[in-house]
């Protein structure tokens, strides 16, 4: 079945460490997105990519980095510069010419 | 900038009650509108959508009509079930010509249905 796979589901990180969240899709979608979800704040866009080897900052890109070397993959790195990284991270994809997005199951990151 | 405002919960109803969750939006262009649902610990699932004025999206007994004159997209269901308990997000999306550049979400409404 086609879909979006995020791994791991739960991730613990020590302060000062970088960590990379995985997102893979087999929907043949051109566009991919990363959102951050905090309680009571809805979802906020971190980065998005409309095509391989190209990506743009979203509303809250500081302290994060991404790459898009393959159409299927859009990993997110949470760097030590991100001041408050504990959150639920959601990856999504769309056909690119429509804004309708399909979401993965999320990764819950906790800084300990 | 673009924004979505939806009623914040929690909203608590009894089973078989009528549901309305209000959603209004502000957008610079002509957006598509969406309702997503999130169950605990999971990602978001698309519930329904509408792409132009007066379109009605519907799915699983839920409905919402794209009202351009009132910039609204209220979610309704005639008779809710305990299994409808979840968080509901209203969202808008714009196609910029170069491609879709992400959705703008409301803060979510936590719906609790009591038996």
gemmi code that builds the backbone of each chain (N, CA, C; Angstrom):
import gemmi

chains = {
    "A": [
        ("UNK", (0.843, -1.194, 0.000), (0.000, 0.000, 0.000), (0.879, 1.246, 0.000)),
        ("UNK", (0.421, 2.274, -0.746), (1.186, 3.505, -0.758), (0.960, 4.299, 0.502)),
        ("UNK", (2.004, 5.036, 0.888), (1.861, 5.845, 2.078), (3.142, 6.546, 2.446)),
        ("UNK", (3.104, 7.139, 3.627), (4.254, 7.876, 4.153), (4.708, 7.198, 5.435)),
        ("UNK", (5.982, 6.914, 5.530), (6.531, 6.219, 6.692), (7.494, 7.122, 7.425)),
        ("UNK", (7.220, 7.349, 8.694), (8.123, 8.125, 9.532), (8.750, 7.181, 10.563)),
        ("UNK", (10.024, 7.388, 10.788), (10.681, 6.576, 11.812), (11.760, 7.394, 12.508)),
        ("UNK", (12.002, 7.087, 13.796), (11.234, 6.191, 14.641), (9.947, 6.866, 15.128)),
        ("UNK", (9.118, 6.127, 15.820), (7.885, 6.697, 16.355), (8.178, 7.542, 17.599)),
        ("UNK", (9.126, 7.086, 18.401), (9.555, 7.824, 19.587), (11.070, 7.988, 19.527)),
        ("UNK", (11.551, 9.148, 19.941), (12.977, 9.445, 19.875), (13.342, 10.290, 21.075)),
        ("UNK", (14.434, 9.875, 21.721), (14.920, 10.632, 22.862), (16.308, 11.161, 22.530)),
        ("UNK", (16.558, 12.367, 22.920), (17.824, 13.004, 22.576), (18.336, 13.773, 23.777)),
        ("UNK", (19.641, 13.757, 23.939), (20.241, 14.571, 24.993), (20.438, 15.977, 24.475)),
        ("UNK", (20.378, 16.908, 25.376), (20.629, 18.300, 24.989), (22.001, 18.432, 24.340)),
        ("UNK", (22.066, 19.234, 23.281), (23.331, 19.457, 22.593), (23.615, 18.500, 21.456)),
        ("UNK", (22.753, 17.504, 21.268), (22.957, 16.536, 20.196), (22.051, 16.843, 19.017)),
        ("UNK", (22.562, 16.605, 17.829), (21.713, 16.644, 16.642), (20.995, 15.305, 16.490)),
        ("UNK", (19.831, 15.326, 15.876), (19.101, 14.088, 15.633), (18.374, 14.206, 14.301)),
        ("UNK", (18.299, 13.089, 13.565), (17.661, 13.109, 12.246), (16.420, 12.232, 12.257)),
        ("UNK", (15.318, 12.817, 11.780), (14.046, 12.116, 11.665), (13.858, 11.700, 10.206)),
        ("UNK", (13.419, 10.472, 10.036), (13.279, 9.920, 8.700), (11.853, 10.074, 8.185)),
        ("UNK", (11.710, 10.346, 6.878), (10.424, 10.380, 6.215), (10.579, 9.833, 4.804)),
        ("UNK", (9.821, 8.781, 4.515), (9.868, 8.153, 3.190), (8.443, 8.022, 2.657)),
        ("UNK", (8.267, 8.291, 1.354), (6.947, 8.134, 0.749), (7.052, 7.351, -0.555)),
        ("UNK", (6.036, 6.535, -0.804), (5.987, 5.769, -2.060), (4.738, 6.119, -2.845)),
        ("UNK", (4.303, 7.353, -2.709), (3.122, 7.848, -3.407), (3.473, 8.536, -4.719)),
        ("UNK", (4.759, 8.623, -5.005), (5.244, 9.335, -6.187), (4.843, 10.816, -6.171)),
        ("UNK", (4.772, 11.381, -4.972), (4.438, 12.794, -4.832), (5.675, 13.652, -5.027)),
        ("UNK", (5.478, 14.802, -5.651), (6.599, 15.709, -5.875), (6.964, 16.497, -4.622)),
        ("UNK", (5.971, 16.942, -3.877), (6.201, 17.856, -2.759), (6.176, 17.111, -1.428)),
        ("UNK", (7.060, 17.542, -0.527), (7.099, 16.985, 0.821), (7.264, 18.108, 1.814)),
        ("UNK", (6.787, 17.858, 3.050), (6.705, 18.905, 4.073), (7.061, 18.333, 5.451)),
        ("UNK", (7.560, 19.216, 6.289), (7.717, 18.908, 7.697), (6.962, 19.945, 8.522)),
        ("UNK", (6.152, 19.411, 9.473), (5.418, 20.250, 10.408), (5.811, 19.872, 11.833)),
        ("UNK", (5.662, 20.868, 12.679), (5.854, 20.647, 14.108), (4.510, 20.883, 14.784)),
        ("UNK", (4.162, 19.997, 15.732), (2.911, 20.148, 16.469), (3.214, 20.257, 17.955)),
        ("UNK", (2.721, 21.320, 18.556), (2.800, 21.526, 19.992), (1.386, 21.627, 20.540)),
        ("UNK", (1.167, 21.229, 21.787), (-0.189, 21.270, 22.354), (-0.788, 22.671, 22.245)),
        ("UNK", (-2.002, 22.741, 21.730), (-2.729, 23.998, 21.674), (-2.257, 24.966, 20.600)),
        ("UNK", (-1.300, 24.543, 19.756), (-0.783, 25.474, 18.742), (-1.002, 25.000, 17.326)),
        ("UNK", (-1.688, 23.937, 17.132), (-1.883, 23.449, 15.774), (-0.574, 22.982, 15.169)),
        ("UNK", (-0.495, 22.993, 13.848), (0.700, 22.571, 13.147), (1.388, 23.773, 12.531)),
        ("UNK", (2.700, 23.805, 12.616), (3.475, 24.887, 12.012), (4.493, 24.312, 11.034)),
        ("UNK", (4.644, 24.966, 9.916), (5.481, 24.469, 8.835), (6.942, 24.781, 9.092)),
        ("UNK", (7.783, 23.747, 9.011), (9.217, 23.918, 9.243), (9.950, 24.121, 7.913)),
        ("UNK", (9.869, 23.167, 7.031), (10.474, 23.210, 5.704), (9.555, 22.492, 4.720)),
        ("UNK", (9.719, 22.832, 3.441), (9.039, 22.076, 2.408), (9.894, 22.020, 1.155)),
        ("UNK", (9.593, 21.023, 0.340), (10.344, 20.804, -0.887), (9.361, 20.458, -1.990)),
        ("UNK", (9.430, 21.173, -3.082), (8.519, 20.928, -4.199), (9.169, 20.061, -5.274)),
        ("UNK", (10.513, 19.883, -5.178), (11.214, 19.124, -6.196), (12.535, 18.653, -5.612)),
        ("UNK", (13.070, 17.601, -6.167), (14.351, 17.063, -5.692), (15.437, 18.128, -5.780)),
        ("UNK", (16.294, 18.144, -4.762), (17.438, 19.059, -4.671), (17.035, 20.517, -4.484)),
        ("UNK", (15.816, 20.738, -4.040), (15.374, 22.100, -3.758), (14.433, 22.082, -2.563)),
        ("UNK", (14.561, 23.063, -1.664), (13.657, 23.140, -0.526), (13.602, 24.595, -0.060)),
        ("UNK", (12.536, 24.914, 0.677), (12.313, 26.274, 1.164), (12.001, 26.250, 2.651)),
        ("UNK", (12.355, 27.342, 3.308), (12.038, 27.483, 4.713), (10.551, 27.758, 4.896)),
        ("UNK", (10.020, 27.178, 5.962), (8.667, 27.495, 6.366), (8.675, 28.572, 7.436)),
        ("UNK", (7.675, 28.522, 8.298), (7.508, 29.588, 9.291), (8.474, 29.490, 10.466)),
        ("UNK", (8.966, 28.280, 10.747), (9.791, 28.085, 11.959), (11.027, 27.255, 11.641)),
        ("UNK", (11.800, 27.635, 10.631), (12.940, 26.838, 10.165), (14.179, 26.923, 11.058)),
        ("UNK", (14.275, 27.912, 11.915), (15.491, 28.092, 12.706), (15.769, 26.890, 13.594)),
        ("UNK", (17.014, 26.373, 13.501), (17.403, 25.226, 14.311), (17.129, 23.886, 13.646)),
        ("UNK", (16.642, 23.919, 12.409), (16.356, 22.705, 11.651), (17.087, 22.745, 10.315)),
        ("UNK", (17.341, 21.551, 9.758), (17.869, 21.464, 8.401), (17.255, 20.257, 7.707)),
        ("UNK", (17.222, 20.307, 6.365), (16.640, 19.221, 5.583), (17.514, 18.963, 4.359)),
        ("UNK", (17.230, 17.854, 3.696), (17.811, 17.555, 2.402), (16.758, 16.843, 1.566)),
        ("UNK", (16.915, 16.929, 0.256), (15.977, 16.235, -0.643), (16.791, 15.700, -1.827)),
        ("UNK", (17.508, 14.618, -1.550), (18.366, 14.015, -2.574), (17.612, 13.027, -3.439)),
        ("UNK", (16.519, 12.499, -2.914), (15.679, 11.567, -3.660), (14.227, 12.006, -3.551)),
        ("UNK", (13.450, 11.689, -4.539), (12.041, 12.080, -4.534), (11.305, 11.457, -3.356)),
        ("UNK", (11.711, 10.247, -2.966), (10.989, 9.501, -1.943), (11.326, 9.914, -0.509)),
        ("UNK", (12.395, 10.654, -0.317), (12.924, 10.845, 1.028), (13.129, 12.318, 1.353)),
        ("UNK", (12.778, 12.698, 2.586), (12.917, 14.098, 3.014), (13.268, 14.109, 4.499)),
        ("UNK", (14.499, 13.772, 4.866), (14.865, 13.719, 6.283), (15.002, 15.106, 6.906)),
        ("UNK", (14.642, 15.178, 8.172), (14.727, 16.415, 8.950), (15.747, 16.249, 10.058)),
        ("UNK", (16.699, 17.175, 10.139), (17.660, 17.172, 11.238), (17.314, 18.280, 12.220)),
        ("UNK", (17.154, 17.885, 13.470), (16.933, 18.838, 14.546), (18.303, 19.112, 15.161)),
        ("UNK", (18.782, 20.307, 15.027), (20.132, 20.610, 15.473), (20.133, 21.093, 16.921)),
        ("UNK", (21.309, 21.189, 17.478), (21.451, 21.666, 18.852), (21.084, 23.146, 18.969)),
        ("UNK", (20.949, 23.812, 17.850), (20.563, 25.227, 17.867), (19.061, 25.415, 18.096)),
        ("UNK", (18.306, 24.350, 17.975), (16.855, 24.457, 18.208), (16.636, 24.513, 19.719)),
        ("UNK", (16.087, 25.605, 20.183), (16.041, 25.873, 21.625), (15.005, 25.031, 22.361)),
        ("UNK", (13.977, 24.643, 21.691), (12.902, 23.895, 22.348), (12.443, 22.764, 21.434)),
        ("UNK", (13.219, 21.731, 21.264), (12.952, 20.717, 20.259), (11.904, 19.677, 20.628)),
        ("UNK", (11.533, 19.572, 21.885), (10.559, 18.560, 22.290), (9.218, 18.868, 21.652)),
        ("UNK", (8.731, 17.952, 20.808), (7.484, 18.176, 20.068), (7.143, 16.920, 19.301)),
        ("UNK", (5.993, 16.974, 18.645), (5.540, 15.920, 17.743), (5.791, 16.416, 16.317)),
        ("UNK", (6.531, 15.643, 15.537), (6.911, 16.070, 14.189), (6.166, 15.233, 13.153)),
        ("UNK", (5.562, 15.924, 12.213), (4.762, 15.270, 11.180), (5.321, 15.574, 9.804)),
        ("UNK", (5.457, 14.532, 9.016), (5.884, 14.650, 7.629), (4.659, 14.468, 6.748)),
        ("UNK", (4.626, 15.176, 5.635), (3.499, 15.076, 4.721), (3.990, 15.167, 3.289)),
        ("UNK", (3.147, 14.758, 2.358), (3.483, 14.905, 0.952), (2.228, 15.281, 0.182)),
        ("UNK", (2.450, 15.870, -1.002), (1.332, 16.194, -1.886), (1.790, 16.047, -3.316)),
        ("UNK", (0.825, 16.012, -4.219), (1.165, 15.838, -5.629), (1.901, 17.042, -6.183)),
        ("UNK", (1.948, 18.106, -5.418), (2.741, 19.254, -5.828), (1.923, 20.326, -6.496)),
        ("UNK", (0.989, 19.928, -7.331), (0.157, 20.929, -7.992), (-1.160, 21.129, -7.265)),
        ("UNK", (-1.349, 20.369, -6.188), (-2.497, 20.609, -5.325), (-1.992, 20.715, -3.893)),
        ("UNK", (-2.665, 21.498, -3.052), (-2.211, 21.617, -1.667), (-2.658, 20.469, -0.772)),
        ("UNK", (-3.509, 19.568, -1.242), (-3.988, 18.461, -0.414), (-2.824, 17.589, 0.011)),
        ("UNK", (-2.645, 17.416, 1.306), (-1.485, 16.716, 1.831), (-1.890, 15.425, 2.533)),
        ("UNK", (-0.985, 14.442, 2.454), (-1.142, 13.161, 3.139), (-0.041, 13.066, 4.189)),
        ("UNK", (-0.409, 12.611, 5.380), (0.499, 12.671, 6.508), (1.004, 11.297, 6.928)),
        ("UNK", (2.230, 11.286, 7.482), (2.738, 10.120, 8.162), (2.198, 10.047, 9.582)),
        ("UNK", (2.667, 9.035, 10.327), (2.149, 8.793, 11.673), (2.868, 9.625, 12.736)),
        ("UNK", (3.907, 10.327, 12.346), (4.558, 11.234, 13.283), (5.700, 10.608, 14.072)),
        ("UNK", (6.596, 11.469, 14.522), (7.686, 11.096, 15.436), (7.624, 12.025, 16.636)),
        ("UNK", (7.579, 11.423, 17.807), (7.580, 12.234, 19.029), (9.001, 12.322, 19.547)),
        ("UNK", (9.543, 13.513, 19.530), (10.909, 13.771, 19.983), (10.879, 14.355, 21.379)),
        ("UNK", (11.671, 13.765, 22.254), (11.792, 14.274, 23.618), (13.257, 14.524, 23.928)),
        ("UNK", (13.557, 15.711, 24.376), (14.921, 16.047, 24.787), (15.053, 15.806, 26.277)),
        ("UNK", (16.054, 15.005, 26.636), (16.218, 14.636, 28.049), (17.556, 15.167, 28.606)),
    ],
    "B": [
        ("UNK", (-0.869, 37.892, 6.482), (-0.681, 36.567, 5.956), (-1.939, 35.742, 6.082)),
        ("UNK", (-1.867, 34.504, 5.577), (-3.003, 33.601, 5.648), (-3.203, 33.089, 7.068)),
        ("UNK", (-4.440, 32.869, 7.452), (-4.706, 32.350, 8.794), (-6.028, 31.605, 8.836)),
        ("UNK", (-6.142, 30.728, 9.812), (-7.356, 29.949, 10.044), (-7.707, 30.056, 11.520)),
        ("UNK", (-8.962, 30.345, 11.780), (-9.447, 30.448, 13.157), (-10.570, 29.435, 13.356)),
        ("UNK", (-10.421, 28.604, 14.344), (-11.459, 27.640, 14.639), (-11.737, 27.625, 16.132)),
        ("UNK", (-12.936, 27.227, 16.474), (-13.309, 27.208, 17.881), (-12.424, 26.222, 18.623)),
        ("UNK", (-11.993, 26.642, 19.784), (-11.104, 25.785, 20.558), (-11.921, 25.050, 21.599)),
        ("UNK", (-11.478, 23.863, 21.901), (-12.257, 23.059, 22.813), (-11.685, 23.053, 24.208)),
        ("UNK", (-11.973, 21.953, 24.888), (-12.676, 20.826, 24.312), (-14.166, 21.065, 24.142)),
        ("UNK", (-14.715, 20.416, 23.132), (-16.144, 20.396, 22.901), (-16.653, 19.037, 23.344)),
        ("UNK", (-17.573, 19.035, 24.283), (-18.097, 17.783, 24.830), (-19.571, 17.652, 24.469)),
        ("UNK", (-19.917, 16.530, 23.826), (-21.289, 16.270, 23.415), (-21.694, 14.862, 23.814)),
        ("UNK", (-22.971, 14.665, 23.873), (-23.490, 13.308, 24.092), (-23.640, 12.602, 22.749)),
        ("UNK", (-23.577, 11.295, 22.806), (-23.756, 10.506, 21.584), (-25.096, 10.858, 20.944)),
        ("UNK", (-25.100, 10.908, 19.613), (-26.260, 11.225, 18.774), (-26.580, 12.716, 18.733)),
        ("UNK", (-25.804, 13.552, 19.385), (-26.026, 14.999, 19.307), (-25.561, 15.536, 17.961)),
        ("UNK", (-26.030, 16.752, 17.649), (-25.610, 17.443, 16.425), (-24.314, 18.194, 16.694)),
        ("UNK", (-23.391, 18.111, 15.731), (-22.081, 18.734, 15.891), (-21.899, 19.879, 14.896)),
        ("UNK", (-21.396, 21.002, 15.407), (-20.880, 22.063, 14.554), (-19.549, 22.519, 15.127)),
        ("UNK", (-18.524, 22.566, 14.298), (-17.241, 23.169, 14.664), (-16.991, 24.297, 13.672)),
        ("UNK", (-16.920, 25.509, 14.202), (-16.776, 26.681, 13.336), (-15.339, 26.863, 12.864)),
        ("UNK", (-15.211, 27.314, 11.633), (-13.903, 27.610, 11.043), (-14.054, 28.800, 10.103)),
        ("UNK", (-13.227, 29.816, 10.307), (-13.163, 30.940, 9.372), (-11.721, 31.138, 8.942)),
        ("UNK", (-11.540, 31.774, 7.805), (-10.194, 31.899, 7.273), (-9.945, 33.286, 6.693)),
        ("UNK", (-8.669, 33.607, 6.581), (-8.198, 34.796, 5.869), (-7.132, 34.334, 4.895)),
        ("UNK", (-7.292, 34.695, 3.628), (-6.317, 34.260, 2.628), (-6.146, 35.343, 1.576)),
        ("UNK", (-4.933, 35.469, 1.072), (-4.649, 36.470, 0.041), (-5.117, 36.015, -1.334)),
        ("UNK", (-5.201, 34.719, -1.545), (-5.634, 34.199, -2.837), (-6.959, 33.471, -2.703)),
        ("UNK", (-7.110, 32.434, -3.543), (-8.352, 31.666, -3.571), (-8.010, 30.258, -3.093)),
        ("UNK", (-8.176, 29.991, -1.791), (-7.641, 28.747, -1.256), (-8.544, 27.540, -1.463)),
        ("UNK", (-7.952, 26.371, -1.317), (-8.687, 25.142, -1.078), (-8.805, 24.995, 0.437)),
        ("UNK", (-9.904, 24.372, 0.878), (-10.167, 24.245, 2.305), (-10.288, 22.779, 2.689)),
        ("UNK", (-9.818, 22.467, 3.893), (-9.737, 21.076, 4.331), (-10.154, 20.944, 5.794)),
        ("UNK", (-10.667, 19.783, 6.120), (-10.785, 19.334, 7.507), (-9.983, 18.043, 7.641)),
        ("UNK", (-9.094, 18.054, 8.641), (-8.325, 16.864, 8.986), (-8.730, 16.403, 10.385)),
        ("UNK", (-8.563, 15.092, 10.638), (-8.851, 14.539, 11.955), (-7.612, 13.811, 12.475)),
        ("UNK", (-7.379, 13.950, 13.770), (-6.216, 13.305, 14.398), (-6.669, 12.528, 15.624)),
        ("UNK", (-6.391, 11.235, 15.615), (-6.650, 10.395, 16.775), (-5.397, 10.362, 17.647)),
        ("UNK", (-5.536, 10.054, 18.932), (-4.397, 10.161, 19.852), (-3.160, 9.423, 19.363)),
        ("UNK", (-2.035, 10.134, 19.380), (-0.753, 9.536, 19.031), (-0.546, 9.248, 17.572)),
        ("UNK", (-1.444, 9.730, 16.718), (-1.351, 9.425, 15.292), (-1.167, 10.689, 14.457)),
        ("UNK", (-0.936, 10.477, 13.168), (-0.860, 11.586, 12.245), (-2.242, 12.087, 11.874)),
        ("UNK", (-2.268, 13.001, 10.897), (-3.541, 13.580, 10.472), (-4.100, 12.800, 9.289)),
        ("UNK", (-5.429, 12.649, 9.299), (-6.113, 12.012, 8.179), (-7.038, 13.036, 7.543)),
        ("UNK", (-7.029, 13.095, 6.230), (-7.941, 13.999, 5.544), (-9.374, 13.521, 5.733)),
        ("UNK", (-10.239, 14.402, 6.227), (-11.636, 14.065, 6.432), (-12.482, 14.486, 5.234)),
        ("UNK", (-12.317, 15.745, 4.810), (-13.033, 16.219, 3.639), (-12.377, 17.485, 3.128)),
        ("UNK", (-12.758, 17.881, 1.907), (-12.143, 19.052, 1.301), (-13.134, 19.735, 0.367)),
        ("UNK", (-12.824, 21.003, 0.040), (-13.581, 21.760, -0.958), (-12.615, 22.707, -1.654)),
        ("UNK", (-12.735, 22.814, -2.950), (-11.748, 23.581, -3.705), (-12.281, 24.887, -4.267)),
        ("UNK", (-13.606, 25.097, -4.259), (-14.127, 26.368, -4.761), (-15.407, 26.724, -4.026)),
        ("UNK", (-15.800, 27.978, -4.185), (-16.954, 28.501, -3.462), (-18.194, 27.658, -3.732)),
        ("UNK", (-18.963, 27.433, -2.647), (-20.219, 26.683, -2.658), (-20.033, 25.171, -2.795)),
        ("UNK", (-18.805, 24.714, -2.937), (-18.542, 23.273, -2.908), (-18.874, 22.733, -1.535)),
        ("UNK", (-19.431, 21.542, -1.484), (-19.667, 20.868, -0.216), (-18.807, 19.622, -0.177)),
        ("UNK", (-17.953, 19.534, 0.829), (-17.198, 18.325, 1.058), (-17.951, 17.449, 2.046)),
        ("UNK", (-17.865, 16.129, 1.855), (-18.563, 15.229, 2.771), (-17.828, 13.910, 2.862)),
        ("UNK", (-17.907, 13.296, 4.050), (-17.261, 12.004, 4.277), (-17.681, 11.495, 5.647)),
        ("UNK", (-18.051, 10.234, 5.740), (-18.378, 9.559, 7.010), (-19.449, 10.314, 7.790)),
        ("UNK", (-20.367, 10.963, 7.123), (-21.436, 11.693, 7.782), (-21.094, 13.132, 8.116)),
        ("UNK", (-19.853, 13.512, 7.952), (-19.427, 14.894, 8.154), (-19.610, 15.693, 6.862)),
        ("UNK", (-19.946, 16.977, 7.029), (-20.094, 17.863, 5.874), (-19.529, 19.237, 6.201)),
        ("UNK", (-19.076, 19.929, 5.164), (-18.669, 21.330, 5.302), (-18.831, 21.996, 3.950)),
        ("UNK", (-19.323, 23.245, 3.961), (-19.556, 23.983, 2.720), (-18.649, 25.199, 2.665)),
        ("UNK", (-17.983, 25.372, 1.546), (-17.072, 26.488, 1.295), (-17.912, 27.743, 1.063)),
        ("UNK", (-17.892, 28.660, 2.023), (-18.666, 29.903, 1.924), (-17.697, 31.071, 1.736)),
        ("UNK", (-17.609, 31.540, 0.508), (-16.656, 32.613, 0.212), (-17.131, 33.931, 0.809)),
        ("UNK", (-18.439, 34.151, 0.825), (-18.956, 35.441, 1.285), (-18.732, 35.643, 2.778)),
        ("UNK", (-18.694, 34.554, 3.528), (-18.439, 34.654, 4.962), (-17.065, 34.095, 5.333)),
        ("UNK", (-16.273, 33.742, 4.361), (-14.944, 33.117, 4.536), (-14.996, 32.050, 5.621)),
        ("UNK", (-15.907, 31.095, 5.450), (-16.101, 30.071, 6.469), (-16.145, 28.680, 5.858)),
        ("UNK", (-15.909, 27.685, 6.710), (-15.916, 26.276, 6.284), (-16.260, 25.444, 7.525)),
        ("UNK", (-17.458, 25.619, 8.028), (-17.872, 24.985, 9.278), (-18.111, 23.491, 9.091)),
        ("UNK", (-17.652, 22.714, 10.048), (-17.821, 21.252, 10.003), (-19.090, 20.865, 10.757)),
        ("UNK", (-19.914, 19.982, 10.162), (-21.158, 19.553, 10.785), (-21.334, 18.042, 10.661)),
        ("UNK", (-22.018, 17.496, 11.655), (-22.430, 16.090, 11.579), (-23.743, 15.966, 12.336)),
        ("UNK", (-24.671, 15.247, 11.760), (-26.015, 15.198, 12.321), (-26.124, 14.389, 13.596)),
        ("UNK", (-25.319, 13.346, 13.743), (-25.443, 12.462, 14.895), (-24.066, 11.862, 15.184)),
        ("UNK", (-23.432, 12.376, 16.232), (-22.049, 11.959, 16.504), (-22.031, 10.642, 17.297)),
        ("UNK", (-20.902, 9.949, 17.158), (-20.687, 8.688, 17.857), (-19.442, 8.809, 18.744)),
        ("UNK", (-19.334, 7.919, 19.693), (-18.168, 7.925, 20.583), (-16.877, 7.830, 19.763)),
        ("UNK", (-16.925, 7.084, 18.679), (-15.739, 6.904, 17.829), (-15.328, 8.176, 17.093)),
        ("UNK", (-16.148, 9.212, 17.127), (-15.787, 10.497, 16.519), (-14.899, 11.337, 17.429)),
        ("UNK", (-14.685, 10.904, 18.629), (-13.828, 11.627, 19.567), (-12.415, 11.720, 19.003)),
        ("UNK", (-11.929, 12.922, 18.819), (-10.623, 13.159, 18.188), (-10.363, 14.660, 18.196)),
        ("UNK", (-9.246, 15.051, 17.605), (-8.957, 16.468, 17.391), (-9.168, 16.772, 15.911)),
        ("UNK", (-9.901, 17.847, 15.636), (-10.248, 18.221, 14.269), (-9.542, 19.525, 13.908)),
        ("UNK", (-8.888, 19.520, 12.740), (-8.152, 20.688, 12.266), (-8.762, 21.201, 10.972)),
        ("UNK", (-9.009, 22.492, 10.945), (-9.387, 23.167, 9.713), (-8.108, 23.717, 9.079)),
        ("UNK", (-8.008, 23.662, 7.771), (-6.778, 24.108, 7.105), (-7.087, 24.697, 5.747)),
        ("UNK", (-6.215, 25.577, 5.293), (-6.319, 26.101, 3.939), (-5.011, 25.903, 3.209)),
        ("UNK", (-5.104, 25.780, 1.892), (-3.921, 25.612, 1.077), (-4.049, 26.403, -0.208)),
        ("UNK", (-2.920, 26.962, -0.639), (-2.890, 27.752, -1.857), (-1.876, 27.170, -2.815)),
        ("UNK", (-2.192, 27.208, -4.060), (-1.247, 26.811, -5.090), (-0.624, 28.078, -5.648)),
        ("UNK", (0.699, 28.170, -5.507), (1.356, 29.431, -5.830), (1.799, 29.543, -7.268)),
        ("UNK", (1.572, 28.520, -8.066), (2.036, 28.567, -9.449), (3.279, 27.740, -9.610)),
        ("UNK", (4.171, 27.842, -8.644), (5.350, 26.998, -8.655), (5.095, 25.673, -7.988)),
        ("UNK", (3.981, 25.597, -7.295), (3.642, 24.378, -6.571), (2.964, 24.722, -5.273)),
        ("UNK", (2.470, 23.692, -4.584), (1.822, 23.914, -3.290), (2.902, 24.150, -2.244)),
        ("UNK", (2.713, 25.181, -1.440), (3.758, 25.521, -0.461), (3.302, 25.311, 0.965)),
        ("UNK", (2.496, 24.308, 1.200), (2.142, 23.943, 2.554), (0.759, 24.419, 2.944)),
        ("UNK", (0.231, 23.815, 3.988), (-1.082, 24.162, 4.505), (-0.955, 25.083, 5.710)),
        ("UNK", (-1.955, 25.929, 5.898), (-2.073, 26.747, 7.097), (-3.189, 26.159, 7.944)),
        ("UNK", (-2.877, 25.840, 9.190), (-3.810, 25.133, 10.062), (-4.376, 26.034, 11.154)),
        ("UNK", (-5.608, 25.731, 11.560), (-6.120, 26.256, 12.809), (-5.498, 25.497, 13.965)),
        ("UNK", (-5.818, 25.912, 15.176), (-5.174, 25.315, 16.346), (-5.776, 23.973, 16.751)),
        ("UNK", (-6.852, 23.589, 16.134), (-7.459, 22.300, 16.429), (-8.561, 22.393, 17.469)),
        ("UNK", (-9.561, 21.536, 17.315), (-10.672, 21.447, 18.262), (-10.750, 20.029, 18.773)),
        ("UNK", (-10.607, 19.881, 20.084), (-10.695, 18.557, 20.697), (-12.164, 18.239, 20.949)),
        ("UNK", (-12.642, 17.188, 20.308), (-14.033, 16.773, 20.436), (-14.115, 15.527, 21.312)),
        ("UNK", (-14.976, 15.584, 22.310), (-15.189, 14.457, 23.211), (-16.658, 14.073, 23.148)),
        ("UNK", (-16.928, 12.818, 22.798), (-18.300, 12.335, 22.729), (-18.526, 11.350, 23.871)),
        ("UNK", (-19.508, 11.652, 24.673), (-19.816, 10.808, 25.825), (-20.979, 9.865, 25.508)),
        ("UNK", (-20.873, 8.603, 25.938), (-21.958, 7.645, 25.652), (-23.226, 7.986, 26.431)),
    ],
}
model = gemmi.Model(1)
for chain_id, residues in chains.items():
    chain = gemmi.Chain(chain_id)
    for i, (resn, *xyz) in enumerate(residues, 1):
        res = gemmi.Residue()
        res.name, res.seqid = resn, gemmi.SeqId(i, " ")
        for name, pos in zip(("N", "CA", "C"), xyz):
            atom = gemmi.Atom()
            atom.name, atom.element = name, gemmi.Element(name[0])
            atom.pos, atom.b_iso = gemmi.Position(*pos), 0.0
            res.add_atom(atom)
        chain.add_residue(res)
    model.add_chain(chain)
structure = gemmi.Structure()
structure.add_model(model)
structure.setup_entities()
